[in-house]
């Protein structure tokens, strides 16, 4: 039995969110290796540690029927932009007047 980050049981076909990146997907498979539970998510076709995902309720999921796929948000790109802004160094010596 695989448990999520909140100790809720994960089953195949459940929808989960990987807490590290916000990736949401449907669980395709579950396995245990060396005492560690893993879940395979359809969106990325990758295995995630079960303790690093959280089970989603129906209310957490968007209505997929009204979404044509163009409105999908790239969470990784947004995090990278935010990181770049946080790491930007402000310096008043680089600004010059126009006159």
C-alpha positions in Angstrom: 0.0 0.0 0.0 1.5 3.3 -1.1 0.8 6.4 1.1 1.2 10.0 0.0 2.8 12.9 1.8 -0.3 13.1 4.1 -0.4 9.4 4.7 -3.5 8.9 2.5 -3.5 5.7 0.4 -2.7 6.1 -3.3 -4.3 3.8 -5.8 -3.9 3.3 -9.6 -6.0 5.9 -11.5 -5.8 8.3 -8.6 -4.8 11.9 -9.4 -1.8 13.2 -7.6 0.4 16.3 -7.4 4.2 16.1 -7.1 5.0 18.6 -4.3 8.4 19.5 -5.7 7.2 21.0 -9.0 3.4 21.0 -8.9 3.2 18.4 -11.7 -0.3 16.8 -11.7 -1.1 13.5 -13.2 -2.9 10.2 -13.0 -1.2 7.3 -11.3 -0.5 4.6 -13.9 1.4 2.1 -11.7 2.6 1.6 -8.1 5.7 -0.3 -7.0 7.8 -0.8 -3.9 11.6 -1.1 -4.2 13.8 -1.6 -1.1 10.9 -0.5 1.2 10.3 2.7 -0.8 6.9 3.2 -2.5 6.9 4.7 -6.0 4.1 5.9 -8.3 4.3 6.4 -12.0 2.5 9.5 -13.3 1.0 9.7 -16.8 1.9 13.3 -17.6 5.7 12.8 -17.4 5.8 9.0 -17.6 8.2 9.2 -14.6 8.4 7.4 -11.2 7.9 9.6 -8.1 8.4 8.7 -4.4 4.9 8.2 -3.0 5.8 10.3 0.0 6.5 13.3 -2.2 3.1 13.4 -3.9 -0.3 14.4 -2.5 -3.6 12.8 -3.5 -6.0 15.2 -5.2 -9.7 15.4 -4.6 -12.2 15.9 -7.5 -12.5 19.6 -6.4 -8.7 20.0 -6.9 -8.9 19.0 -10.6 -9.8 21.3 -13.4 -12.7 20.5 -15.7 -10.7 18.8 -18.4 -13.6 18.8 -20.8 -13.6 22.6 -21.1 -9.8 22.8 -21.5 -8.5 22.4 -25.0 -4.9 22.1 -23.8 -3.8 25.6 -24.7 -4.3 26.9 -21.2 -1.7 24.5 -19.6 0.8 26.3 -17.3 4.5 25.3 -17.3 5.2 25.3 -13.6 8.9 24.8 -14.1 9.2 27.8 -16.4 7.4 30.0 -13.9 9.7 28.8 -11.1 12.7 29.5 -13.2 11.5 33.0 -13.9 10.8 33.7 -10.3 14.3 32.4 -9.3 15.9 34.6 -11.9 14.1 37.7 -10.5 15.0 36.8 -7.0 18.7 36.4 -8.0 18.8 39.7 -9.9 21.1 42.2 -8.4 19.9 45.8 -8.3 22.5 48.5 -8.8 21.9 52.2 -9.2 25.3 52.7 -11.0 24.0 51.1 -14.2 21.2 53.6 -14.7 22.0 56.7 -16.6 19.9 59.8 -17.4 18.8 60.5 -20.8 20.0 64.1 -21.0 
